[in-house]
Amino acid sequence: MSFFRRWLWLELAALIVIVAVGFGYDRYASSKLAAAAAKVAEAKKADAPLVLASVDMATAGPTTLVQSLPVAGSVDAAKQAIVRSRHAGTATGMTKRAGDRVQAGERLAKVDSDELRLRLMERESAIKQTQAALGVAESVRAQQRSLAERGFISKTALDSSESNFVAARSAFEAAKSQLDIAKSALNETSLVAPISGVISKRSVEPGERIGNEMAVFTILDPTSLEVVVPVPAERVAELKIGQKASFQLDTGGASVDGTLARIIPTTGSAARTVETRFALPADSGIPAGAFLSGQLRLSQSSAAVAVPSVAVKTDVTGNYLWVVQDGKAKKLRVKLGATSGENVAVTEGLAAGAKVLTLRGAEPNEGQAVTLPGAAPATAATPAVPAAPAAAVAAPAPAAK
């Protein structure tokens, strides 16, 4: 009985050893198979041709590089005027509204002022009184002179009549001046356009009460529109009167050129910017108050070799490009020059006419075959995947009892 048990335990141990050896071999075979598949995938990536689209390649060549400065600002009129009421009263005769065109000297409204009319009547009454008093004083003086010549009155009486005449004449002149002032004030109740242009704002409606020095109309000349642009103080040295800037509305539309017309020689204490003004064409059609953004052209130069900026790659050793030579991808180290917009000048390492890759994302492998746009893609041989080794292991037959 004990012999049978020992035999049974030996059989069980042998079976466990066989299973363990088989499991370990399967794991070993699986790892070898995965490594072989990874090598095959890497070989496929290295040997597969790179098929290019038209947007993936550019030709290096000469170009014009324009150095520019981003600018943005609001539109304002260089020539504008505010029509104010010099006197208080009621707005009458108001026919012009915002958006209407007016001519210089055209009457826009009238201020109806009872106070000014009463003042004028008072001054007219005063002028009549002083004029009558002056006539009396003049008559008395003439009589006194006649009597003095005949010796009937003293010199003191004559001097008194002369003094009364001078006082009456002064009173008359003062009343006359006051009357002229009252008439002038009444004439100022007519609000007249000082310039030709378009009414951009009307602050009072007909029949409303107007106060002293109150703004009633705002007029601007649409042919004198400017873009007010703040420029960093450190960039002012690059500006010159007459430089051109290309502006565009934030909402889109066609661009319009502005000419640098004025540089205000003061610096904002907070933002450290200098105000500049760019004159817009008279027929630009851009409204005052609009916000424009664009580029100011500072300088212009020529580059013998230039490529799109997206083609330039950078690593720890510097800048490089991928080019196509003899149908294969090749990495070239280059030195760069000035940048303008989407192009950058290449000063060393690249010749004009070179085919430059403008790929975004993953880069090709050195020497990888390249299929140019329009050409039939090349095929590459795919290495065979080695077959997995056999995993079968013969189990020893059980011993006879």
FIGU-497702 format. One record per residue: residue in one letter; x, y, z of N, C-alpha, C in turn. Coordinates in pm, whole numbers, padded with zeros to 5 digits, always signed. Last residue first. Example, Ala and Ser with C-alpha at 12.3 -4.5 7.8 and 13.67 -1.06 7.14 Angstrom:
BEGIN
S+01285-00225+00708+01367-00106+00714+01290+00003+00787 A+01319-00569+00780+01230-00450+00780+01320-00330+00780 
//
This chain:
BEGIN
K+00288-00057-01361+00272-00095-01221+00339-00224-01194 A+00497+00119-01581+00404+00008-01555+00401-00024-01408 A+00508+00482-01594+00571+00349-01572+00467+00244-01543 P+00371+00693-01849+00374+00645-01708+00434+00506-01699 A+00584+00857-02088+00475+00763-02059+00485+00717-01914 P+00656+01203-02090+00699+01062-02071+00579+00975-02035 A+00536+01420-02347+00532+01384-02204+00576+01237-02189 A+00683+01639-02574+00633+01501-02549+00645+01469-02400 V+00564+01955-02640+00667+01880-02567+00611+01742-02534 A+00504+02216-02867+00464+02082-02819+00584+02012-02753 A+00559+02455-02981+00550+02456-02835+00516+02316-02777 A+00768+02563-03241+00670+02467-03191+00676+02462-03040 P+00810+02920-03288+00861+02784-03268+00754+02694-03208 A+00640+03116-03532+00660+03084-03390+00714+02944-03375 A+00815+03243-03812+00710+03159-03752+00743+03129-03608 P+00896+03582-03873+00937+03444-03843+00825+03367-03773 V+00759+03764-04129+00755+03746-03984+00793+03602-03953 A+00951+03905-04389+00861+03800-04340+00870+03789-04189 P+00951+04248-04479+01019+04130-04424+00919+04031-04368 T+00822+04371-04772+00791+04357-04629+00861+04234-04576 A+00945+04604-05004+00931+04465-04961+00910+04459-04811 A+00746+04877-05114+00863+04827-05041+00837+04685-04996 T+00659+05073-05390+00626+04965-05296+00754+04915-05233 A+00584+05420-05456+00669+05302-05465+00626+05200-05362 P+00309+05583-05612+00381+05544-05491+00462+05417-05511 A+00353+05784-05896+00296+05660-05843+00375+05618-05720 A+00330+06142-05855+00401+06020-05894+00335+05900-05831 G+00191+06354-05747+00160+06316-05885+00229+06191-05931 P+00449+06459-05530+00308+06473-05571+00289+06439-05718 L+00698+06198-05479+00658+06336-05502+00512+06344-05546 T+00790+05985-05232+00710+05989-05355+00656+06130-05372 V+01093+05892-05092+00991+05995-05099+00922+05988-05234 A+01256+05678-04859+01212+05706-04996+01095+05804-04994 Q+01478+05790-04608+01349+05731-04642+01308+05772-04784 G+01710+05914-04522+01719+05819-04632+01589+05754-04671 E+01594+05950-04197+01703+05981-04288+01713+05872-04395 N+01236+05959-04176+01365+05900-04140+01470+05939-04242 P+01027+06255-04116+01069+06132-04186+01199+06077-04129 E+00835+06353-03824+00938+06378-03924+00975+06247-03994 A+00501+06440-03728+00611+06343-03732+00706+06374-03847 G+00412+06780-03772+00400+06659-03691+00524+06572-03704 R+00407+06879-04108+00375+06913-03970+00359+06783-03892 L+00632+06934-04377+00547+06844-04299+00525+06898-04159 T+00754+07048-04594+00682+07135-04499+00586+07054-04414 L+01065+06995-04747+00945+06936-04689+00885+07032-04587 V+01191+07139-05041+01188+07140-04896+01056+07082-04847 K+01404+07118-05300+01269+07077-05261+01266+07056-05109 A+01597+07396-05416+01585+07273-05338+01440+07247-05301 G+01614+07643-05535+01561+07534-05614+01546+07404-05538 A+01914+07758-05380+01786+07788-05444+01743+07672-05533 A+02055+07564-05113+02064+07631-05242+01924+07657-05296 L+02165+07586-04777+02060+07549-04871+02074+07631-04998 G+02365+07677-04603+02324+07538-04595+02220+07495-04696 E+02277+08012-04501+02376+07907-04525+02310+07770-04519 T+02048+08172-04491+02175+08232-04532+02283+08129-04563 V+01719+08188-04561+01823+08090-04528+01955+08146-04580 A+01439+08371-04434+01556+08364-04522+01654+08261-04469 V+01102+08266-04417+01225+08297-04345+01341+08280-04442 N+00748+08340-04423+00873+08301-04487+00991+08342-04400 E+00516+08445-04325+00527+08299-04324+00657+08250-04385 G+00653+08741-04213+00526+08669-04229+00548+08519-04218 S+00982+08711-04233+00876+08801-04278+00750+08719-04300 T+01302+08710-04083+01172+08645-04099+01069+08749-04140 A+01650+08690-04175+01530+08764-04135+01405+08682-04162 G+01810+08377-04156+01820+08522-04155+01691+08584-04107 L+01970+08071-04043+01855+08151-04085+01886+08300-04077 K+02152+07793-04153+02153+07917-04076+02046+08008-04133 V+02103+07432-04132+02099+07561-04201+02115+07674-04099 R+02146+07093-04209+02163+07197-04110+02175+07332-04182 L+01921+06866-04351+02025+06965-04375+02027+07067-04262 K+01828+06532-04412+01830+06641-04316+01948+06734-04345 K+01639+06392-04672+01772+06422-04620+01762+06542-04527 A+01459+06137-04839+01457+06246-04741+01596+06264-04682 K+01501+06074-05193+01504+06034-05053+01506+06157-04963 G+01532+06140-05458+01414+06065-05421+01411+06020-05276 D+01760+06299-05462+01763+06167-05527+01647+06079-05480 Q+01640+06469-05189+01754+06454-05278+01758+06312-05330 V+01439+06688-05024+01433+06567-05106+01551+06568-05202 V+01489+06795-04681+01481+06817-04825+01473+06682-04896 W+01426+06942-04376+01419+06816-04450+01400+06849-04597 L+01647+07152-04185+01538+07133-04280+01541+06991-04332 Y+01735+07305-03867+01756+07214-03980+01629+07206-04064 N+01914+07479-03609+01803+07469-03704+01838+07373-03818 G+02065+07332-03313+02035+07442-03404+01916+07413-03494 T+02103+07140-03122+02222+07183-03196+02193+07295-03295 V+01859+07077-03018+01958+07135-02927+02080+07188-03001 D+01645+07177-03293+01682+07087-03184+01792+07154-03103 T+01388+07269-03518+01492+07310-03423+01516+07200-03321 K+01290+07324-03859+01285+07248-03735+01403+07290-03647 V+01105+07485-04106+01223+07492-04019+01197+07413-03891 A+00868+07492-04240+00964+07388-04278+01083+07382-04184 V+00728+07712-04158+00684+07583-04103+00783+07472-04137 S+00831+07921-04307+00875+07907-04168+00839+07771-04110 P+00932+07844-04640+00825+07866-04542+00875+07840-04400 V+01246+08000-04740+01157+07884-04731+01042+07920-04636 A+01482+08157-04959+01385+08163-04850+01295+08042-04856 V+01758+08309-05092+01697+08179-05063+01605+08195-04942 A+01798+08583-05121+01828+08494-05234+01764+08357-05216 A+01581+08841-05030+01652+08722-04984+01673+08629-05102 S+01556+09193-04987+01548+09076-05075+01631+08963-05016 S+01343+09403-04779+01471+09353-04826+01450+09229-04912 Q+01194+09677-04615+01181+09574-04718+01319+09534-04767 S+01029+09801-04316+01139+09795-04413+01116+09679-04509 L+00767+09831-04205+00881+09910-04158+00994+09914-04259 R+00432+09836-04239+00551+09795-04312+00668+09887-04275 L+00212+09731-03999+00285+09849-04045+00413+09802-04111 Q-00091+09554-04017+00054+09548-04012+00112+09678-04069 G-00393+09561-03816-00317+09532-03937-00169+09528-03911 S-00724+09665-03726-00596+09604-03694-00525+09569-03823 L-00972+09896-03609-00897+09832-03717-00769+09771-03662 F-01292+09985-03512-01162+09936-03464-01095+09857-03575 A-01479+10290-03566-01450+10149-03594-01311+10113-03542 G-01503+10562-03533-01528+10478-03417-01500+10331-03440 A-01630+10632-03857-01558+10677-03738-01599+10592-03619 P-01638+10373-04110-01701+10473-04021-01611+10512-03907 I-01493+10353-04428-01487+10304-04290-01546+10409-04198 G-01468+10443-04686-01598+10390-04644-01599+10335-04504 S-01253+10554-04823-01235+10423-04759-01367+10361-04718 D-01211+10788-04965-01321+10700-05008-01312+10562-04942 A-00987+10908-04859-01116+10977-04844-01233+10887-04878 P-00771+10680-04680-00820+10741-04804-00959+10802-04783 L-00645+10777-04353-00712+10682-04443-00755+10753-04571 A-00348+10835-04172-00455+10892-04254-00511+10785-04348 F-00267+10745-03852-00255+10703-03991-00375+10755-04070 R-00090+10857-03574-00215+10870-03652-00187+10839-03798 T+00021+10752-03248+00045+10781-03389-00089+10786-03462 E+00135+10788-02921+00020+10793-03011+00064+10831-03152 V+00335+10558-02751+00331+10687-02820+00215+10683-02919 T+00343+10405-02425+00318+10403-02568+00314+10546-02622 R+00333+10327-02153+00460+10355-02221+00445+10341-02371 A+00109+10296-01997+00134+10194-02100+00266+10212-02171 A+00151+10523-01817+00116+10388-01772+00157+10283-01874 S+00221+10754-01952+00297+10718-01832+00271+10573-01790 G+00266+10786-02298+00174+10754-02190+00249+10701-02069 T+00461+11042-02432+00454+10901-02396+00356+10883-02281 T+00461+11253-02720+00442+11233-02576+00423+11085-02551 P+00449+11354-02994+00574+11337-02917+00554+11334-02766 I+00265+11180-03224+00248+11270-03111+00367+11250-03017 I+00303+11179-03556+00354+11109-03438+00347+11208-03323 R+00109+11152-03854+00152+11227-03736+00202+11133-03628 A+00077+10980-04074+00070+11124-04094+00126+11203-03977 L+00115+10692-04242+00154+10754-04116+00166+10905-04137 T-00164+10586-04422-00033+10651-04430-00002+10719-04297 G-00330+10276-04485-00322+10402-04414-00180+10455-04419 D-00529+10074-04698-00398+10125-04660-00411+10260-04589 V-00751+09811-04620-00734+09949-04665-00600+09999-04613 S-00902+09497-04713-00806+09577-04638-00794+09716-04700 A-01244+09386-04706-01124+09423-04778-01033+09508-04690 G-01360+09174-04431-01375+09267-04542-01241+09300-04605 G-01384+09154-04068-01347+09108-04201-01368+09214-04307 T-01426+09254-03822-01535+09173-03877-01504+09121-04015 D-01211+09416-03782-01213+09288-03713-01322+09195-03766 L-01094+09566-04086-01191+09558-03978-01185+09421-03913 Q-00750+09636-04151-00872+09560-04181-00964+09562-04060 F-00466+09798-04302-00564+09779-04194-00682+09698-04245 S-00130+09840-04356-00249+09776-04413-00343+09741-04298 A+00064+10132-04377+00012+10023-04295-00115+09970-04361 K+00355+10308-04479+00224+10253-04508+00190+10139-04412 Q+00516+10618-04394+00513+10472-04397+00369+10423-04414 G+00498+10890-04356+00479+10840-04491+00479+10689-04502 I+00742+10931-04108+00622+10986-04171+00615+10938-04316 K+00862+10638-03954+00889+10753-04038+00759+10799-04102 L+00985+10439-03684+00875+10500-03757+00923+10620-03837 E+01179+10343-03521+01165+10277-03651+01058+10342-03738 A+01153+10477-03283+01268+10512-03367+01258+10449-03505 V+00940+10350-03158+00914+10476-03227+01029+10513-03320 R+00973+10129-03003+00967+10107-03148+00950+10237-03227 E+00958+10201-02739+01088+10153-02788+01089+10128-02939 A+00690+10265-02700+00789+10374-02707+00921+10326-02765 P+00447+10102-02902+00543+10097-02791+00654+10200-02809 V+00176+10300-03016+00294+10222-03054+00389+10218-02934 P-00167+10334-03077-00061+10343-02977+00054+10248-03014 V-00331+10496-03336-00261+10373-03302-00158+10401-03193 V-00608+10601-03494-00526+10637-03379-00464+10509-03324 V-00658+10663-03823-00654+10553-03727-00558+10593-03616 E-00873+10921-03956-00743+10869-03917-00760+10751-03823 L-01052+11108-04201-01048+11000-04103-00905+10952-04081 S-01139+11319-04359-01019+11337-04277-01006+11229-04171 T-01378+11297-04485-01259+11285-04569-01130+11299-04490 P-01577+11350-04304-01547+11209-04333-01426+11189-04424 D-01563+11570-04048-01532+11565-04191-01494+11422-04227 L-01829+11601-03813-01696+11554-03852-01685+11551-04003 I-02004+11758-03551-01985+11746-03697-01843+11697-03724 T-02246+11749-03311-02107+11713-03338-02094+11686-03487 F-02465+11978-03145-02430+11898-03261-02280+11866-03259 V-02470+12072-02874-02594+12038-02943-02566+11945-03062 A-02342+12125-02559-02313+12069-02691-02443+12022-02755 M-02392+12431-02384-02432+12291-02401-02402+12246-02544 E-02355+12692-02298-02239+12613-02342-02271+12464-02355 N-02655+12689-02108-02537+12763-02154-02423+12667-02184 G-02906+12449-02222-02832+12527-02123-02715+12600-02185 I-03224+12412-02365-03079+12410-02387-03013+12499-02282 R-03512+12212-02367-03442+12324-02306-03292+12306-02324 E-03670+12102-02674-03605+12080-02545-03533+12206-02498 G-03762+12152-02929-03848+12186-02817-03787+12165-02681 P-03592+11882-03085-03667+12007-03098-03762+12029-02980 E-03329+11741-02880-03443+11725-02968-03519+11859-02977 V-02977+11718-02866-03100+11784-02823-03208+11760-02927 S-02748+11608-02975-02774+11583-02833-02907+11638-02785 R-02646+11434-03248-02734+11545-03209-02783+11517-03068 K-02356+11337-03427-02435+11328-03304-02519+11454-03287 S-02246+11370-03674-02227+11239-03612-02311+11223-03485 I-02313+11523-03968-02349+11528-03826-02337+11387-03769 V-02045+11577-04190-02161+11494-04154-02186+11508-04005 G-01940+11883-04344-01920+11744-04306-02051+11674-04278 S-01785+12199-04305-01867+12109-04388-01837+11965-04347 I-01798+12391-04001-01727+12320-04107-01828+12240-04188 P-01979+12520-03833-01850+12584-03860-01770+12518-03971 A-02320+12575-03865-02215+12475-03884-02083+12544-03914 V-02484+12765-03611-02436+12755-03749-02324+12652-03756 L-02757+12862-03432-02647+12764-03431-02609+12732-03574 S-02857+13165-03311-02857+13083-03433-02735+12992-03431 T-02794+13314-03096-02894+13209-03076-02913+13124-03201 E-02633+13522-03162-02568+13396-03126-02668+13284-03098 N-02802+13737-03186-02757+13671-03309-02692+13536-03281 L-02823+13806-02920-02942+13753-02986-02905+13683-03117 A-02567+13903-02879-02611+13785-02804-02733+13722-02869 S-02576+14128-03046-02483+14019-03076-02525+13891-03005 K-02766+14282-02911-02795+14237-03047-02704+14120-03085 A-02627+14324-02672-02756+14254-02668-02792+14201-02806 I-02411+14474-02770-02388+14345-02705-02516+14262-02702 D-02542+14701-02862-02469+14616-02958-02443+14477-02899 L-02636+14800-02618-02731+14760-02721-02665+14669-02823 Q-02396+14864-02495-02481+14762-02435-02584+14711-02535 S-02315+15073-02666-02234+14949-02657-02316+14835-02599 K-02516+15260-02608-02503+15209-02745-02422+15078-02746 A-02462+15314-02344-02590+15251-02378-02585+15191-02518 A-02215+15439-02379-02225+15315-02302-02353+15241-02333 E-02290+15663-02526-02197+15567-02586-02203+15434-02512 F-02455+15791-02334-02512+15748-02462-02422+15642-02529 A-02272+15847-02135-02384+15758-02105-02445+15704-02233 S-02108+16026-02274-02052+15898-02228-02162+15797-02197 R-02291+16236-02310-02237+16167-02428-02177+16031-02389 A-02331+16313-02046-02444+16263-02125-02395+16187-02247 A-02072+16399-01978-02132+16286-01906-02248+16226-01985 V-02045+16616-02154-01953+16501-02164-02012+16380-02095 F-02249+16782-02056-02254+16734-02194-02165+16611-02210 N-02161+16844-01800-02287+16771-01817-02298+16712-01957 S-01927+16985-01864-01917+16858-01793-02043+16776-01807 E-02039+17211-01984-01950+17124-02064-01938+16986-01998 S-02173+17319-01769-02250+17272-01885-02167+17179-01974 S-01952+17380-01608-02053+17285-01560-02136+17231-01676 D-01824+17576-01755-01757+17447-01733-01857+17342-01686 L-02013+17783-01733-01982+17725-01865-01917+17588-01849 A-02001+17839-01461-02127+17790-01519-02103+17726-01654 T-01736+17932-01453-01776+17812-01375-01905+17753-01430 K-01734+18167-01591-01665+18052-01649-01703+17922-01578 S-02065+18319-01574-01926+18299-01533-01867+18176-01605 I-02253+18500-01818-02235+18395-01716-02087+18380-01687 F-02239+18716-01998-02354+18710-01906-02339+18602-01799 G-02052+18756-02197-02019+18793-02062-02132+18788-01963 R-02086+18661-02445-02135+18796-02423-02113+18844-02281 E-01986+18405-02414-01919+18492-02510-01963+18639-02492 A-02168+18300-02238-02033+18326-02190-01959+18419-02282 L-02392+18268-02402-02398+18362-02292-02259+18399-02241 S-02294+18065-02572-02337+18195-02627-02341+18302-02519 R-02245+17862-02391-02133+17917-02467-02169+18055-02524 Q-02503+17809-02307-02407+17859-02212-02285+17919-02282 Q-02616+17706-02544-02667+17830-02486-02564+17892-02391 A-02463+17472-02574-02461+17576-02679-02509+17711-02624 R-02532+17333-02342-02393+17375-02363-02384+17486-02466 V-02799+17281-02392-02761+17367-02280-02618+17418-02298 S-02776+17107-02611-02846+17236-02628-02806+17333-02518 E-02644+16888-02493-02580+16958-02604-02643+17097-02625 A-02829+16807-02306-02700+16856-02260-02628+16934-02369 V-03036+16725-02479-03059+16835-02385-02928+16895-02341 G-02907+16511-02610-02958+16625-02686-02980+16747-02598 L-02859+16338-02397-02745+16396-02469-02788+16518-02550 A-03114+16265-02333-03036+16341-02236-02917+16407-02302 A-03178+16120-02564-03253+16242-02532-03175+16329-02434 Q-02997+15910-02538-02989+15996-02657-03063+16128-02633 T-03076+15791-02304-02946+15858-02305-02930+15948-02427 Q-03326+15692-02396-03316+15784-02283-03184+15860-02286 K-03252+15519-02606-03340+15634-02633-03330+15738-02522 I-03100+15334-02472-03035+15416-02574-03120+15537-02608 A-03290+15215-02308-03181+15292-02248-03113+15381-02350 S-03444+15080-02496-03505+15187-02416-03397+15276-02354 E-03254+14895-02585-03310+14991-02680-03376+15109-02606 R-03215+14749-02352-03103+14827-02407-03154+14930-02509 E-03466+14628-02326-03416+14716-02220-03304+14805-02273 M-03473+14471-02555-03571+14579-02539-03525+14679-02432 L-03266+14295-02488-03253+14383-02605-03351+14500-02595 R-03375+14165-02270-03253+14244-02252-03234+14341-02368 L-03587+14034-02391-03614+14137-02292-03492+14227-02269 R-03436+13856-02550-03525+13953-02614-03559+14067-02517 L-03302+13704-02358-03225+13788-02451-03313+13892-02519 E-03519+13580-02229-03426+13665-02153-03349+13758-02246 D-03630+13415-02420-03705+13533-02374-03614+13630-02300 S-03484+13252-02677-03453+13298-02542-03532+13424-02510 D-03447+12983-02879-03548+13084-02846-03529+13124-02699 V-03198+12908-03091-03231+12903-02948-03328+13018-02918 K-03206+12711-03386-03214+12842-03324-03256+12823-03179 A-02995+12519-03614-03103+12534-03518-03101+12676-03465 L-02824+12538-03834-02869+12406-03790-02988+12414-03694 R-02730+12715-04117-02795+12720-03986-02856+12586-03952 E-02408+12689-04267-02550+12653-04272-02609+12656-04131 G-02137+12727-04250-02222+12845-04249-02370+12815-04251 A-02055+12442-04439-02006+12545-04348-02092+12671-04362 Q-02321+12206-04475-02220+12292-04532-02178+12398-04430 V-02393+11863-04393-02414+12007-04376-02298+12080-04441 R-02569+11552-04405-02455+11634-04447-02492+11781-04432 D-02687+11341-04142-02712+11440-04248-02584+11517-04278 G-02619+11189-03924-02604+11128-04055-02627+11224-04170 A-02857+11323-03704-02731+11248-03719-02730+11175-03853 R-03040+11598-03859-03025+11486-03768-02890+11419-03791 K-03190+11919-03894-03080+11827-03924-03070+11720-03814 T-03381+12093-03799-03420+12000-03905-03313+11895-03935 M-03496+12312-03574-03398+12204-03583-03446+12100-03683 G-03642+12533-03481-03586+12533-03617-03483+12425-03640 T-03533+12543-03135-03633+12557-03241-03562+12552-03376 A-03483+12489-02797-03437+12455-02931-03553+12465-03029 T-03483+12756-02563-03554+12641-02618-03510+12617-02762 G-03204+12849-02354-03329+12874-02423-03391+12745-02470 A-02886+13005-02288-02993+12913-02251-03121+12950-02326 H-02611+13042-02519-02712+13095-02427-02817+12988-02400 R-02444+12919-02693-02383+13017-02603-02480+13065-02497 S-02437+12581-02771-02524+12697-02752-02461+12792-02652 R-02195+12438-02995-02250+12460-02861-02342+12582-02862 V-02078+12196-03202-02160+12317-03203-02228+12329-03067 I-01762+12074-03253-01879+12062-03165-01951+12196-03166 A-01589+11924-03528-01629+12042-03451-01753+12009-03369 Q-01300+11790-03698-01433+11779-03642-01462+11900-03554 K-01055+11627-03854-01126+11755-03862-01269+11734-03814 A-00980+11370-03808-00884+11475-03776-00951+11612-03775 A-01183+11127-03660-01173+11231-03762-01073+11337-03719 D-01081+10787-03599-01127+10917-03552-01109+11017-03666 V-01081+10444-03524-01088+10547-03629-01147+10675-03570 S-00845+10271-03312-00979+10314-03349-00974+10430-03448 G-00597+10009-03376-00649+10132-03315-00787+10164-03366 A-00291+09837-03422-00436+09833-03405-00480+09962-03338 V-00018+09654-03567-00079+09778-03519-00230+09760-03510 P+00287+09479-03586+00142+09472-03567+00089+09602-03508 L+00524+09562-03826+00490+09577-03685+00338+09568-03671 S+00758+09404-04056+00634+09473-04020+00615+09475-03869 Q+00964+09362-04330+00961+09370-04184+00842+09456-04143 V+00944+09155-04598+00892+09282-04547+00888+09274-04395 L+01138+09012-04846+01101+09007-04704+01061+09145-04656 T+01093+08855-05144+01105+08987-05082+01053+08977-04939 T+01292+08574-05259+01167+08639-05223+01197+08776-05163 P+01427+08281-05423+01434+08422-05382+01295+08477-05349 G+01367+07949-05280+01398+08045-05385+01400+08187-05334 A+01263+07613-05242+01341+07726-05190+01379+07818-05305 T+00944+07488-05276+01071+07508-05344+01141+07631-05288 A+00772+07253-05066+00790+07387-05122+00927+07394-05186 M+00526+07018-04958+00656+07047-05017+00656+07188-05075 D+00271+06956-04882+00380+06905-04798+00517+06942-04850 V+00077+07026-05057+00099+07117-04944+00215+07074-04857 S+00071+06812-05232+00124+06940-05280+00157+07034-05165 A+00186+06520-05048+00083+06600-05116+00145+06734-05156 L+00396+06231-05060+00374+06373-05033+00254+06427-05110 V+00475+05938-04901+00395+05993-05010+00357+06137-04975 L+00755+05769-04832+00679+05882-04781+00607+05948-04898 P+00773+05409-04839+00796+05540-04901+00704+05646-04840 A+00898+05204-04580+00780+05249-04653+00807+05387-04713 D+01123+05151-04427+01131+05122-04570+01011+05173-04648 A+01055+05227-04167+01177+05279-04226+01178+05262-04377 K+00818+05085-04127+00817+05232-04118+00939+05291-04187 K+00909+04820-04155+00809+04872-04248+00810+05024-04250 A+01079+04808-03937+01135+04796-04072+01038+04848-04176 E+00895+04825-03734+00995+04930-03749+01056+04927-03888 A+00753+04589-03777+00683+04717-03789+00781+04831-03808 V+00960+04403-03730+00898+04408-03863+00827+04542-03883 K+01009+04448-03461+01115+04473-03559+01060+04485-03700 A+00764+04364-03358+00805+04505-03343+00914+04540-03443 A+00772+04091-03420+00669+04174-03483+00706+04322-03474 A+00984+04010-03255+00999+03999-03400+00898+04086-03473 A+00870+04054-03007+00989+04130-03046+01009+04126-03196 A+00662+03865-03017+00630+04008-03007+00749+04093-03048 L+00813+03624-03027+00724+03657-03138+00689+03806-03137 K+00939+03629-02781+01021+03633-02901+00936+03673-03022 S+00714+03604-02616+00798+03725-02611+00885+03736-02734 S+00623+03345-02689+00538+03463-02712+00621+03591-02711 A+00832+03182-02604+00801+03188-02747+00717+03312-02779 Y+00816+03224-02329+00939+03259-02400+00910+03275-02549 R+00563+03117-02278+00588+03257-02251+00712+03306-02326 D+00613+02847-02350+00512+02927-02424+00535+03075-02402 Y+00800+02774-02160+00841+02778-02301+00743+02859-02383 G+00644+02785-01930+00759+02875-01945+00803+02885-02089 F+00462+02575-01985+00414+02713-01968+00529+02813-01986 G+00635+02346-01994+00558+02386-02113+00510+02530-02105 V+00729+02340-01731+00824+02358-01843+00751+02404-01967 A+00489+02295-01596+00567+02418-01572+00663+02445-01685 V+00415+02037-01692+00328+02154-01716+00405+02284-01699 I+00629+01882-01595+00603+01891-01740+00519+02015-01772 V+00601+01909-01318+00724+01956-01385+00700+01974-01534 I+00353+01782-01280+00369+01926-01247+00490+01983-01317 L+00417+01517-01351+00318+01592-01430+00330+01742-01406 A+00596+01449-01150+00642+01452-01290+00548+01532-01376 A+00423+01458-00929+00536+01552-00936+00586+01563-01078 L+00251+01245-00989+00197+01381-00977+00308+01485-00989 E+00426+01023-00985+00354+01056-01108+00305+01200-01105 L+00500+01032-00713+00602+01052-00819+00536+01092-00951 W+00256+00967-00592+00319+01099-00568+00425+01128-00674 L+00223+00704-00681+00125+00809-00717+00183+00948-00698 W+00436+00575-00557+00430+00580-00704+00335+00689-00751 R+00362+00599-00292+00485+00665-00338+00484+00678-00490 R+00129+00444-00297+00120+00588-00266+00244+00661-00316 F+00235+00192-00348+00140+00252-00443+00130+00402-00420 F+00384+00148-00119+00451+00156-00248+00361+00225-00351 S+00186+00126+00078+00278+00242+00084+00351+00258-00048 M+00084-00120+00000+00000+00000+00000+00086+00124+00000 
//
